[in-house]
C-alpha cells in the first residue's frame, strides 16, 4: 500500500462548489493547522501608524517553528477593519537566507474584518525544529497591535515590565510568551535565537527584522504536516457525495500520479466510482484530475465517491487514523491546503 498523509474529512454534495470565505482551522482533526484558531482574536484589532504612509508600507511577521517536517501552504492574518485596506501580500521566509521568500502570494477576496487567508501556488518545504517567519505586507496601517504579547511572562522586559517608568505601553496586553498549538509553536521573543513581534517599513515585501516591544501583529502560517507512516484513512466512504482530503507523504518516492498513489488503494473504477479533484486557489475552481495527473507535495486533494459506490479506503495498515465523515457543509472545512 502506498503511503499518503491523512488530513481531514468532510462531506458535501457536488452541485455548486462553494468557497467559504472564513477558513476554519480544524486543529483537533489534524493538519492543515495554524498557530491560532478562528476564535483567537487580538485585543487591539486596528491601530493607526502614520509611519506606514511615510514609508510606502509595512511588513508584519511572526517567528515560528514546527516539531515535524511539512509544508507552509499559506499565510493568515487578522484584519481589524477597512482601514487596513492593503493590498496584502503573504510570505514565508527562512531567516538564515532572508533574501528571497520561500513562498509568496497576494491575498484576494478578503472580508472587511476577521481572519484572512491566502494559499500558495507551490507550498514551501519546512524542516522540523527550524525557525521560519510568516509575514504579510500592507500599504496601509490599521493592523492588529498587541504590545508585550510575546514577552517573557515570568520576567517581562523594557516597557512591558511593571517597574519600568514607561509601563504600560499604549497597546499593552499581559505577556503570553510562546504559543503552542502542536505541531506549531510561535516563539517567545528571543527564544531559540528568534525575535518575535517583527516588522519592517518598506514599500515592497521584505523580510521583517525589527522587533518592537514583543508585539503580536496576529500573523499566522497555514501548515500541512507530512508523515510517511500515515496512509489514506481506513473504513468506508458511505453514500455517494462524501469528500475526503489527502496529501502526499513526505517522501512518496516515484509515486506522483493519481494512479501511482491511489490506484491499488481504493476499490472501484476511477471516474465511474471515485474521482480526485484539485482546488486551484488562483482561479477559485475545482479541477477534476485523471489517473495520470501529477500530485504535488504540500497541496491537498479531494477524493469523492460516485454512483452510490461505498469506497474502501484501505485496510488500516501503516498507522492509519480513522475520522468520521460529517455532513455539515457549512463548517468551512474546505480548501485549507490546496
C-alpha positions in Angstrom: 0.0 0.0 0.0 1.5 3.4 -1.0 1.8 5.9 1.8 -0.1 9.2 1.8 -0.6 11.6 4.7 -4.0 11.8 6.3 -5.6 15.2 6.5 -9.2 15.9 7.4 -12.6 14.6 6.2 -15.8 16.4 5.4 -18.9 15.9 3.2 -20.7 18.0 0.6 -23.0 17.5 -2.4 -21.3 18.2 -5.7 -23.9 20.6 -7.1 -22.5 24.1 -6.7 -18.9 24.4 -5.4 -18.6 27.0 -2.7 -15.5 28.5 -1.2 -16.3 29.6 2.4 -14.7 33.0 3.0 -13.8 32.4 6.6 -11.3 29.5 6.8 -11.9 27.1 9.7 -8.7 25.5 11.0 -9.9 22.2 12.3 -6.9 21.6 14.6 -8.5 18.6 16.5 -8.7 16.7 13.3 -5.1 17.2 12.4 -3.4 19.4 9.9 -3.7 21.7 7.9 -3.1 23.6 11.1 -2.2 27.1 12.3 -0.8 28.7 15.4 -4.2 30.4 16.3 -7.7 29.0 15.8 -10.5 31.2 14.3 -11.8 32.1 17.8 -8.5 33.7 18.7 -8.6 37.4 18.2 -6.4 40.4 19.1 -7.2 42.9 21.9 -6.3 45.8 19.6 -7.5 44.8 16.1 -6.7 48.0 14.4 -4.0 50.6 15.3 -3.1 53.8 13.5 0.6 54.1 12.4 1.4 57.2 10.4 4.9 55.8 9.5 3.3 53.3 7.2 2.2 56.0 4.8 5.5 57.8 5.1 7.4 54.7 4.1 5.1 53.3 1.5 4.1 50.2 3.5 4.9 47.8 6.3 5.8 44.1 6.7 4.4 42.4 9.8 5.5 38.9 10.9 5.7 36.1 13.3 8.6 33.7 14.0 7.5 30.1 14.4 8.7 26.5 14.1 7.2 23.1 13.7 8.1 19.9 15.6 7.6 17.8 12.4 8.5 18.2 8.8 5.9 19.6 6.5 4.9 22.4 4.2 3.8 26.0 4.6 0.8 26.1 2.3 -0.3 29.7 3.0 -0.4 32.7 5.3 -3.2 34.1 7.5 -3.5 37.4 9.2 -6.2 39.1 11.3 -7.8 42.2 9.7 -9.3 44.7 12.1 -11.3 46.7 9.6 -11.5 48.8 6.5 -8.5 51.0 7.4 -6.2 48.1 6.7 -7.2 48.0 3.0 -4.0 46.7 1.5 -3.3 45.4 -1.0 -1.8 42.5 1.1 1.0 40.0 0.1 1.7 37.0 2.3 5.2 35.4 2.5 7.1 32.7 4.3 10.8 33.2 4.9 13.9 31.3 6.1 15.7 33.6 8.5 19.1 32.0 7.6 18.6 33.1 3.9 16.2 36.0 4.1 16.9 37.5 0.6 14.1 35.6 -1.2 10.8 34.3 0.3 10.3 30.5 0.3 6.7 31.2 -1.0 4.6 34.3 -1.7 1.1 35.1 -2.8 -1.3 38.1 -2.9 -4.5 38.0 -0.8 -7.8 38.1 -2.7 -11.5 38.0 -1.8 -10.8 39.5 1.6 -13.5 40.3 4.1 -13.6 43.7 5.9 -12.5 42.1 9.2 -11.6 38.8 10.7 -9.1 36.2 9.7 -7.9 36.3 6.1 -6.0 33.5 4.3 -4.0 33.2 1.1 -2.8 29.9 -0.4 0.5 29.5 -2.2 0.5 28.1 -5.7 3.5 26.0 -4.6 4.0 25.2 -0.9 7.2 25.9 0.9 9.0 22.9 2.4 9.8 23.3 6.1 12.1 21.2 8.3 11.3 20.3 11.8 12.7 22.3 14.7 13.8 25.2 12.5 12.9 28.8 12.8 10.8 30.4 10.0 8.9 33.6 9.6 5.4 34.1 8.2 4.5 37.7 7.3 2.3 39.9 5.2 2.9 43.3 3.6 0.4 46.1 3.6 0.5 49.6 2.0 -1.9 50.8 4.8 -2.0 50.9 8.5 -4.8 49.8 10.8 -3.2 46.5 11.6 -3.6 44.4 14.8 -1.2 45.5 17.5 -0.9 43.8 20.9 2.3 45.0 22.6 4.2 42.8 25.0 2.3 39.6 23.9 5.5 37.6 23.1 7.5 38.9 26.1 8.5 36.5 28.8 5.6 36.4 31.3 7.9 35.4 34.1 10.4 38.2 33.5 9.0 40.9 31.4 11.4 43.5 30.0 11.5 47.1 29.0 8.2 48.9 29.0 6.5 45.5 29.4 8.0 45.4 33.0 5.6 47.0 35.5 8.6 48.5 37.3 9.7 50.4 34.1 8.9 54.1 34.0 7.4 53.7 30.6 4.9 51.0 31.7 2.4 50.3 30.3 2.8 51.0 26.6 -0.3 52.3 24.8 -1.5 48.9 23.5 -0.3 46.7 26.4 -1.5 43.2 26.9 -0.3 40.8 29.6 2.7 38.9 28.2 1.9 35.4 26.9 5.3 34.3 25.7 5.4 31.4 23.4 2.2 30.0 21.9 2.0 26.2 21.4 -0.6 24.6 19.1 1.2 21.4 18.2 3.0 20.8 15.9 3.4 24.6 15.7 5.0 27.0 18.1 5.2 30.8 17.9 8.4 31.6 19.7 8.7 33.8 22.7 10.7 36.9 21.8 14.3 35.9 22.0 13.7 32.2 22.3 15.9 29.8 20.3 17.6 32.7 18.5 14.4 34.1 17.1 12.9 37.5 17.7 9.2 37.9 17.7 6.9 40.8 17.1 8.9 41.5 14.0 8.2 44.2 11.4 9.9 46.5 8.8 8.7 49.6 6.9 9.0 49.1 3.2 7.1 49.8 0.0 7.6 46.2 -1.1 7.5 42.8 0.6 10.7 42.4 2.6 12.0 40.1 5.4 10.9 41.8 8.7 13.9 42.2 11.1 12.9 44.8 13.7 11.3 43.7 16.9 9.2 46.3 18.8 8.1 45.6 22.3 7.4 41.9 21.6 4.3 42.8 19.7 1.8 40.3 18.3 0.6 41.6 14.9 -1.6 38.5 14.5 0.1 36.9 11.5 -0.1 33.1 11.1 1.0 30.3 8.9 -1.1 27.5 7.3 0.9 24.3 7.8 0.5 20.8 6.3 2.4 18.2 8.2 3.7 15.2 6.4 4.2 11.7 7.8 5.4 8.6 5.9 3.6 6.4 8.4 0.1 7.6 7.5 -1.9 6.2 4.7 -5.4 7.0 3.4 -7.9 6.7 6.1 -9.3 3.2 6.5 -13.0 2.5 6.5 -15.9 3.1 4.2 -16.8 6.3 2.4 -20.5 5.9 2.8 -23.2 7.2 0.4 -22.2 9.0 -2.8 -21.0 12.5 -2.3 -18.7 12.3 0.7 -15.3 14.0 0.2 -12.1 13.0 1.8 -8.9 15.1 1.7 -5.5 13.7 1.4 -1.9 14.7 0.5 1.3 13.0 -0.4 3.7 11.7 2.2 7.0 13.4 2.9 8.8 11.0 0.6 6.4 9.4 -1.9 9.3 8.1 -4.0 8.5 7.7 -7.6 4.7 7.7 -6.9 3.4 11.1 -8.0 0.3 10.5 -10.1 -3.2 9.7 -9.0 -2.9 6.2 -10.4 0.5 5.7 -8.8 -0.6 6.8 -5.4 -4.2 5.6 -5.2 -4.6 3.1 -8.0 -4.3 0.0 -5.8 -5.6 1.6 -2.6 -9.2 2.4 -3.5 -11.8 -0.1 -4.6 -13.9 0.5 -7.7 -13.2 2.1 -11.1 -11.8 5.6 -11.5 -14.2 8.2 -12.8 -17.1 5.8 -12.5 -16.9 5.0 -8.8 -14.4 7.6 -7.5 -12.6 10.7 -8.7 -10.0 13.2 -7.4 -10.3 16.9 -7.5 -7.7 19.6 -7.1 -8.5 23.1 -5.8 -6.9 26.0 -7.7 -6.6 29.0 -5.3 -5.9 31.3 -8.2 -9.0 30.6 -10.3 -11.1 29.6 -7.3 -12.3 26.5 -9.0 -12.0 22.7 -8.7 -10.3 20.7 -11.4 -11.1 17.0 -12.0 -7.9 15.0 -12.3 -7.1 11.9 -14.4 -5.2 8.8 -13.3 -2.1 10.3 -15.0 -2.4 13.7 -13.3 0.6 14.5 -11.1 0.2 15.2 -7.4 2.4 17.8 -5.7 3.7 17.6 -2.1 2.2 20.2 0.3 -1.0 20.6 -1.6 -4.3 19.0 -0.6 -6.5 17.0 -2.9 -10.1 15.7 -2.6 -11.3 12.2 -3.4 -15.0 11.8 -3.9 -17.2 8.7 -4.4 -19.7 8.5 -7.2 -22.6 6.3 -8.4 -23.6 5.2 -4.9 -20.2 3.5 -4.5 -19.1 2.7 -1.0 -15.4 3.1 -1.2 -12.9 1.0 0.8 -10.2 3.4 1.7 -7.6 0.8 2.7 -7.1 -1.9 5.3 -6.0 0.2 8.2 -2.3 -0.5 7.8 0.6 1.9 8.4 -0.8 3.5 11.5 -3.9 4.7 9.7 -6.2 7.1 11.6 -9.9 7.0 11.1 -12.1 10.1 11.2 -15.9 10.2 10.9 -17.4 11.9 8.0 -19.5 15.0 8.7 -22.5 16.1 6.6 -22.2 19.7 7.9 -21.3 21.6 4.7 -21.4 25.0 6.5 -18.4 24.4 8.7 -16.0 25.9 6.2 -13.5 23.0 6.3 -12.8 23.3 2.6 -9.7 24.4 0.7 -7.4 24.5 3.7 -4.4 23.1 1.8 -5.0 23.4 -1.9 
